[in-house]
Amino acid sequence: MISGYLARGTPLHCVPAGAKLTALALLSLALLPVDDWRLLAAGLCLVLAVYAALGREALRRIALLRPFLILFAIIAAFQLLTATWQDAAASILRLVLMILLADLVTMTTRMQDMMAALMPVLKLLGFSAASRKKLSLMVSLAVRFVPLLAENWNARDEAWRARSGRRAPLRQVAPFLAETLRTSDHIAEALDARGFAANRGRRSK
Amino acid sequence: MSVRDMLLIALFAGIIAALGLLPPINLPLAGGVPITAQSLGVTLAGVMLGAQRGALAAALFLIAVALGAPLLAGGRGGISVFTGPTAGFILGFVPAAFVTGWLFEAWSARLGVFLEATTAALIGGYLVLNLLGIPVLAWIKNQTFREAGAVALTLLPGGVLKAVATGVVGYLAEGLGTRRG
């Protein structure tokens, strides 16, 4: 399954999700007022050291930042026009640092654990136990729908190609959508039939 | 909310995510904002599900992303996207879906589905999204009003194209009688 999660266990994997998220929030808040680029650079070195300690796979994740390179360059260019290079370096370093810190949590925490860590927050926000259960099911369903949609479209495309030798035209989107909505209704019926009482959230046995 | 509504919301969150599998276009003129098919999913959710469920679908997608699923176009995910420079656009998905759905519902078949859906998607998917996304970007980049305007103009052709695509799908769905409006 697609995930930003690193499958190999590391010491950071053992830290509870709630603790990691709290630490991330505090660190991010603490970073916002820091304007000294030397401090931020030291922080970045520290975070990169943690990545290196986690192994080669973790370091490879940094490459995922590549689409942001242009953006960083543009931000730096603007900052250099309007402010000193120290300010420019500080703002870029802070941005990279915050992104890498957050990715550190994502890499070492399973989605289920993140969901579990979210539950007390939702409880505080006034979500009932039933609606919390519903939400976690919906997240799983949404994530599962992604490969399903891709598979269904590919099957349709292959059938079209086999008969015409060309790619499925965009017109095929309409029946594809109809098929997809039918699938979603079938899953809803299947859940209903198995006693997933969405209105009451009562577990039937 | 019925089980069927839950599934529709999850499905459209999935559709937004699946559209992110199409490779994004990175134009230097767009100031680092990737042009993706993802916002098409957002306006589609608004048109097909209506304001409330459409916004919920967009919110569900963001929750899945926040929990670490790399579903944003270009394979990004996790909490870091909400502190990044394009955070305004990403968080803007929810109001964008809501406004699109609300406008589409409010019109109730006088202009014809295609025109209504296209206009609603243009306002929701382009105007609302940029009104939220560009100030955040400009704030992080210390941009002037004019530079921010240039970004908005660069994103306009894609925005129009995606709005028309929303209109076409809305029209096709109406023909099939599958719209869950």
Interface residues (C-beta under 8 A of the other chain):
Chain A: I2 S3 G4 Y5 L21 L24 S28 L64 P67 F68 I70 L71 F72 I74 I75 F78 Q79 T82 A83 S91 L95 M98 I99 L100 L101 A102 D103 V105 T106 M107 T109 M111 M114 M115 L118 K134 L135 L137 M138 V139 L141 A142 V143 R144 F145 V146 L148 L149 A150 L170 R171 V173 A174 P175 L177 A178 T180 L181 S184 D185 I187 A188 L191 D192 F196 A198 N199
Chain B: M1 S2 V3 R4 M6 L7 L8 I9 A10 L11 A13 G14 I15 A17 A18 L21 P24 N26 P28 G31 G32 P34 L60 F61 I63 A64 A66 L67 G68 A69 P70 L71 G74 G75 R76 G77 G78 I79 S80 T83 G84 P85 I140 K141 N142 Q143 E147 V168 V169 L172 A173 G175 L176 T178 R180
